[in-house]
Amino acid sequence: MKYGKKIVALAGGVGGAKLADGLAQCLEPDELAIIVNTGDDLEHLGLSISPDLDTVCYTLAELANPDSGWGRDQESWRTLEEIKKLQGPDWFAIGDLDLATHLERTRRLREGQTLSEITAHFCRRWGIHVPIFPMSDTPVRTYVHCQDGRCLAFQEYFVKYHFEPQIRSIEFENMKNAVVPEKALTALKNADFVLFCPSNPFVSIDPIIQIEAVGSIIAQKKVIAVSPLIGGEALKGPAAKMFHELGMKPGSSAVADHYRAILDLFVLDHKDEAQIALIEGWGIICKALDIFMPDRPARKRLAGQILKILDEQT
């Protein structure tokens, strides 16, 4: 049955990919579009790698590693083992199946195809019917300025140094030159709701919404966000740590406050119900659900509950 409204989901990382998958299970392909953070993208071993984009695609194609949430299921690591033997850079773990994605993406980019064209081709080959777009067809890169004076590309901070350095600020390089895929902009313009998946606000959602062409459209839309924190903790990644190091108490209310200027509706976990009054005092509708998504049925359940809440708002 068709839902009857159009949703654009903004996503990055494992949590975002999970809810995007839940939405894809509930909506028809023409009712959903997903725009994915590419600030985390990097070149490694001469290959163009899009970690968040791949995580979202692998998840929707049911190809993702179910334990880690990233990379491929039934992966092998022979190439990485050989890189180690040759004393090459082995800090970014690329499996053999994953390697094929990066090799083919890099080849197509060098032929002149755009990242969005390549992503659409991969989605067709993987049987994904929902449109998935990179936030930009040109490179926008996230850098973490650390309190010890270092400036690290995001994947260095996140993977190489296990997000241990304390952060001072976050910078998005080349943001002014971002080229949002035209089909992504059209999807945003036609959307009834824009949904921020439970992704890191600072390094997954902010890179997308701080692109001027995206932010100007979102400012005119009904926006719903799902908290990436439960009980002040991130299920995965450095979100809670980042809030603390940037001078904020980690919690769902801090997430809502971060988005306050554009947020209409916020979903947090039942464990954080005590924060509802504070958030609603800011003029934001706030709902409590079980936002933990340990498996595909849980993703579909949460997505369905969110869609029902959105239905009640119209």
BELBEL-V600753 format. One record per residue. N is the residue number from 0. RES is the residue in three letters. PSI is psi in whole degrees, -180 to 180 (* if undefined). OMEGA is omega as a letter, one per 40 degrees, with the letter a starting at -180 (* if undefined). Layout:
BEGIN
n:N res:RES psi:PSI omega:OMEGA
n:N res:RES psi:PSI omega:OMEGA
END
This chain:
BEGIN
n:0 res:MET psi:134 omega:i
n:1 res:LYS psi:144 omega:i
n:2 res:TYR psi:-36 omega:i
n:3 res:GLY psi:0 omega:i
n:4 res:LYS psi:156 omega:a
n:5 res:LYS psi:131 omega:a
n:6 res:ILE psi:135 omega:i
n:7 res:VAL psi:123 omega:i
n:8 res:ALA psi:134 omega:i
n:9 res:LEU psi:130 omega:a
n:10 res:ALA psi:155 omega:i
n:11 res:GLY psi:142 omega:i
n:12 res:GLY psi:-174 omega:a
n:13 res:VAL psi:-46 omega:a
n:14 res:GLY psi:-43 omega:i
n:15 res:GLY psi:-40 omega:i
n:16 res:ALA psi:-38 omega:a
n:17 res:LYS psi:-47 omega:a
n:18 res:LEU psi:-35 omega:i
n:19 res:ALA psi:-40 omega:i
n:20 res:ASP psi:-41 omega:i
n:21 res:GLY psi:-42 omega:i
n:22 res:LEU psi:-40 omega:i
n:23 res:ALA psi:-28 omega:i
n:24 res:GLN psi:-23 omega:a
n:25 res:CYS psi:-24 omega:a
n:26 res:LEU psi:156 omega:i
n:27 res:GLU psi:153 omega:a
n:28 res:PRO psi:-30 omega:a
n:29 res:ASP psi:3 omega:i
n:30 res:GLU psi:-5 omega:a
n:31 res:LEU psi:138 omega:i
n:32 res:ALA psi:146 omega:a
n:33 res:ILE psi:126 omega:i
n:34 res:ILE psi:128 omega:a
n:35 res:VAL psi:140 omega:i
n:36 res:ASN psi:133 omega:i
n:37 res:THR psi:12 omega:i
n:38 res:GLY psi:-24 omega:a
n:39 res:ASP psi:-7 omega:a
n:40 res:ASP psi:153 omega:a
n:41 res:LEU psi:164 omega:i
n:42 res:GLU psi:127 omega:a
n:43 res:HIS psi:131 omega:a
n:44 res:LEU psi:31 omega:i
n:45 res:GLY psi:8 omega:a
n:46 res:LEU psi:145 omega:i
n:47 res:SER psi:116 omega:a
n:48 res:ILE psi:133 omega:i
n:49 res:SER psi:82 omega:a
n:50 res:PRO psi:-48 omega:a
n:51 res:ASP psi:-42 omega:i
n:52 res:LEU psi:-44 omega:a
n:53 res:ASP psi:-39 omega:i
n:54 res:THR psi:-43 omega:i
n:55 res:VAL psi:-46 omega:a
n:56 res:CYS psi:-47 omega:i
n:57 res:TYR psi:-39 omega:a
n:58 res:THR psi:-47 omega:a
n:59 res:LEU psi:-28 omega:i
n:60 res:ALA psi:-1 omega:a
n:61 res:GLU psi:39 omega:i
n:62 res:LEU psi:-7 omega:a
n:63 res:ALA psi:152 omega:i
n:64 res:ASN psi:117 omega:a
n:65 res:PRO psi:-20 omega:a
n:66 res:ASP psi:-49 omega:a
n:67 res:SER psi:-28 omega:a
n:68 res:GLY psi:-13 omega:i
n:69 res:TRP psi:166 omega:a
n:70 res:GLY psi:-174 omega:a
n:71 res:ARG psi:148 omega:i
n:72 res:ASP psi:152 omega:i
n:73 res:GLN psi:41 omega:a
n:74 res:GLU psi:155 omega:i
n:75 res:SER psi:164 omega:a
n:76 res:TRP psi:29 omega:a
n:77 res:ARG psi:-40 omega:a
n:78 res:THR psi:-45 omega:i
n:79 res:LEU psi:-40 omega:i
n:80 res:GLU psi:-38 omega:i
n:81 res:GLU psi:-37 omega:i
n:82 res:ILE psi:-43 omega:i
n:83 res:LYS psi:-44 omega:i
n:84 res:LYS psi:-35 omega:a
n:85 res:LEU psi:5 omega:a
n:86 res:GLN psi:36 omega:i
n:87 res:GLY psi:176 omega:a
n:88 res:PRO psi:106 omega:a
n:89 res:ASP psi:11 omega:a
n:90 res:TRP psi:-25 omega:i
n:91 res:PHE psi:107 omega:a
n:92 res:ALA psi:113 omega:i
n:93 res:ILE psi:119 omega:i
n:94 res:GLY psi:170 omega:a
n:95 res:ASP psi:-41 omega:i
n:96 res:LEU psi:-43 omega:i
n:97 res:ASP psi:-37 omega:a
n:98 res:LEU psi:-38 omega:i
n:99 res:ALA psi:-39 omega:i
n:100 res:THR psi:-47 omega:a
n:101 res:HIS psi:-38 omega:i
n:102 res:LEU psi:-47 omega:a
n:103 res:GLU psi:-37 omega:i
n:104 res:ARG psi:-46 omega:a
n:105 res:THR psi:-42 omega:i
n:106 res:ARG psi:-45 omega:a
n:107 res:ARG psi:-37 omega:i
n:108 res:LEU psi:-41 omega:a
n:109 res:ARG psi:-23 omega:i
n:110 res:GLU psi:-10 omega:i
n:111 res:GLY psi:2 omega:i
n:112 res:GLN psi:151 omega:i
n:113 res:THR psi:162 omega:i
n:114 res:LEU psi:-37 omega:i
n:115 res:SER psi:-36 omega:i
n:116 res:GLU psi:-42 omega:a
n:117 res:ILE psi:-43 omega:i
n:118 res:THR psi:-42 omega:i
n:119 res:ALA psi:-40 omega:i
n:120 res:HIS psi:-47 omega:i
n:121 res:PHE psi:-43 omega:a
n:122 res:CYS psi:-41 omega:i
n:123 res:ARG psi:-43 omega:a
n:124 res:ARG psi:-30 omega:a
n:125 res:TRP psi:1 omega:i
n:126 res:GLY psi:25 omega:i
n:127 res:ILE psi:125 omega:a
n:128 res:HIS psi:-15 omega:i
n:129 res:VAL psi:134 omega:i
n:130 res:PRO psi:128 omega:i
n:131 res:ILE psi:127 omega:a
n:132 res:PHE psi:141 omega:i
n:133 res:PRO psi:152 omega:a
n:134 res:MET psi:-25 omega:a
n:135 res:SER psi:142 omega:i
n:136 res:ASP psi:-8 omega:i
n:137 res:THR psi:154 omega:a
n:138 res:PRO psi:128 omega:i
n:139 res:VAL psi:127 omega:a
n:140 res:ARG psi:135 omega:i
n:141 res:THR psi:128 omega:i
n:142 res:TYR psi:141 omega:i
n:143 res:VAL psi:118 omega:i
n:144 res:HIS psi:120 omega:a
n:145 res:CYS psi:157 omega:a
n:146 res:GLN psi:-18 omega:i
n:147 res:ASP psi:6 omega:i
n:148 res:GLY psi:-12 omega:i
n:149 res:ARG psi:152 omega:i
n:150 res:CYS psi:115 omega:a
n:151 res:LEU psi:136 omega:i
n:152 res:ALA psi:148 omega:a
n:153 res:PHE psi:-45 omega:a
n:154 res:GLN psi:-29 omega:i
n:155 res:GLU psi:-49 omega:i
n:156 res:TYR psi:-46 omega:a
n:157 res:PHE psi:-45 omega:a
n:158 res:VAL psi:-54 omega:a
n:159 res:LYS psi:-42 omega:a
n:160 res:TYR psi:12 omega:i
n:161 res:HIS psi:36 omega:a
n:162 res:PHE psi:37 omega:i
n:163 res:GLU psi:-35 omega:a
n:164 res:PRO psi:143 omega:i
n:165 res:GLN psi:137 omega:a
n:166 res:ILE psi:150 omega:i
n:167 res:ARG psi:-40 omega:i
n:168 res:SER psi:169 omega:i
n:169 res:ILE psi:137 omega:a
n:170 res:GLU psi:141 omega:i
n:171 res:PHE psi:109 omega:a
n:172 res:GLU psi:137 omega:i
n:173 res:ASN psi:20 omega:a
n:174 res:MET psi:-39 omega:a
n:175 res:LYS psi:-22 omega:a
n:176 res:ASN psi:11 omega:i
n:177 res:ALA psi:137 omega:i
n:178 res:VAL psi:101 omega:a
n:179 res:VAL psi:132 omega:i
n:180 res:PRO psi:135 omega:a
n:181 res:GLU psi:-38 omega:a
n:182 res:LYS psi:-30 omega:i
n:183 res:ALA psi:-42 omega:i
n:184 res:LEU psi:-40 omega:i
n:185 res:THR psi:-43 omega:i
n:186 res:ALA psi:-43 omega:i
n:187 res:LEU psi:-45 omega:a
n:188 res:LYS psi:-34 omega:a
n:189 res:ASN psi:-3 omega:a
n:190 res:ALA psi:142 omega:i
n:191 res:ASP psi:-34 omega:i
n:192 res:PHE psi:146 omega:i
n:193 res:VAL psi:126 omega:a
n:194 res:LEU psi:123 omega:i
n:195 res:PHE psi:113 omega:i
n:196 res:CYS psi:166 omega:a
n:197 res:PRO psi:68 omega:a
n:198 res:SER psi:165 omega:i
n:199 res:ASN psi:120 omega:a
n:200 res:PRO psi:-37 omega:a
n:201 res:PHE psi:-38 omega:a
n:202 res:VAL psi:-2 omega:i
n:203 res:SER psi:-46 omega:a
n:204 res:ILE psi:-45 omega:a
n:205 res:ASP psi:-42 omega:i
n:206 res:PRO psi:-31 omega:a
n:207 res:ILE psi:-52 omega:a
n:208 res:ILE psi:-15 omega:i
n:209 res:GLN psi:-5 omega:i
n:210 res:ILE psi:125 omega:a
n:211 res:GLU psi:-43 omega:a
n:212 res:ALA psi:-33 omega:i
n:213 res:VAL psi:-50 omega:a
n:214 res:GLY psi:-37 omega:a
n:215 res:SER psi:-32 omega:i
n:216 res:ILE psi:-44 omega:a
n:217 res:ILE psi:-34 omega:a
n:218 res:ALA psi:-20 omega:a
n:219 res:GLN psi:4 omega:a
n:220 res:LYS psi:163 omega:i
n:221 res:LYS psi:125 omega:a
n:222 res:VAL psi:131 omega:i
n:223 res:ILE psi:140 omega:i
n:224 res:ALA psi:146 omega:i
n:225 res:VAL psi:130 omega:a
n:226 res:SER psi:136 omega:i
n:227 res:PRO psi:0 omega:a
n:228 res:LEU psi:142 omega:i
n:229 res:ILE psi:121 omega:a
n:230 res:GLY psi:32 omega:i
n:231 res:GLY psi:5 omega:a
n:232 res:GLU psi:146 omega:i
n:233 res:ALA psi:136 omega:i
n:234 res:LEU psi:-28 omega:a
n:235 res:LYS psi:140 omega:i
n:236 res:GLY psi:-177 omega:a
n:237 res:PRO psi:17 omega:a
n:238 res:ALA psi:-50 omega:a
n:239 res:ALA psi:-42 omega:i
n:240 res:LYS psi:-41 omega:i
n:241 res:MET psi:-44 omega:i
n:242 res:PHE psi:-48 omega:a
n:243 res:HIS psi:-47 omega:a
n:244 res:GLU psi:-21 omega:i
n:245 res:LEU psi:10 omega:i
n:246 res:GLY psi:19 omega:a
n:247 res:MET psi:147 omega:i
n:248 res:LYS psi:123 omega:a
n:249 res:PRO psi:134 omega:i
n:250 res:GLY psi:165 omega:a
n:251 res:SER psi:-35 omega:i
n:252 res:SER psi:-32 omega:i
n:253 res:ALA psi:-36 omega:i
n:254 res:VAL psi:-48 omega:i
n:255 res:ALA psi:-40 omega:i
n:256 res:ASP psi:-38 omega:i
n:257 res:HIS psi:-37 omega:a
n:258 res:TYR psi:4 omega:a
n:259 res:ARG psi:-40 omega:a
n:260 res:ALA psi:-23 omega:a
n:261 res:ILE psi:1 omega:a
n:262 res:LEU psi:133 omega:i
n:263 res:ASP psi:-36 omega:a
n:264 res:LEU psi:137 omega:a
n:265 res:PHE psi:136 omega:i
n:266 res:VAL psi:125 omega:i
n:267 res:LEU psi:174 omega:a
n:268 res:ASP psi:155 omega:i
n:269 res:HIS psi:-33 omega:a
n:270 res:LYS psi:-18 omega:a
n:271 res:ASP psi:21 omega:a
n:272 res:GLU psi:-29 omega:a
n:273 res:ALA psi:-16 omega:a
n:274 res:GLN psi:-3 omega:a
n:275 res:ILE psi:-45 omega:a
n:276 res:ALA psi:-43 omega:i
n:277 res:LEU psi:-47 omega:a
n:278 res:ILE psi:-42 omega:i
n:279 res:GLU psi:-24 omega:i
n:280 res:GLY psi:-19 omega:i
n:281 res:TRP psi:4 omega:a
n:282 res:GLY psi:18 omega:a
n:283 res:ILE psi:128 omega:i
n:284 res:ILE psi:133 omega:a
n:285 res:CYS psi:132 omega:a
n:286 res:LYS psi:146 omega:i
n:287 res:ALA psi:129 omega:i
n:288 res:LEU psi:171 omega:i
n:289 res:ASP psi:103 omega:a
n:290 res:ILE psi:4 omega:i
n:291 res:PHE psi:131 omega:a
n:292 res:MET psi:79 omega:a
n:293 res:PRO psi:-16 omega:a
n:294 res:ASP psi:176 omega:a
n:295 res:ARG psi:-42 omega:i
n:296 res:PRO psi:-37 omega:i
n:297 res:ALA psi:-36 omega:i
n:298 res:ARG psi:-45 omega:a
n:299 res:LYS psi:-41 omega:i
n:300 res:ARG psi:-50 omega:a
n:301 res:LEU psi:-45 omega:i
n:302 res:ALA psi:-43 omega:i
n:303 res:GLY psi:-40 omega:i
n:304 res:GLN psi:-40 omega:i
n:305 res:ILE psi:-43 omega:i
n:306 res:LEU psi:-37 omega:i
n:307 res:LYS psi:-41 omega:i
n:308 res:ILE psi:-43 omega:i
n:309 res:LEU psi:-38 omega:i
n:310 res:ASP psi:-36 omega:a
n:311 res:GLU psi:-16 omega:a
n:312 res:GLN psi:-6 omega:a
n:313 res:THR psi:* omega:*
END
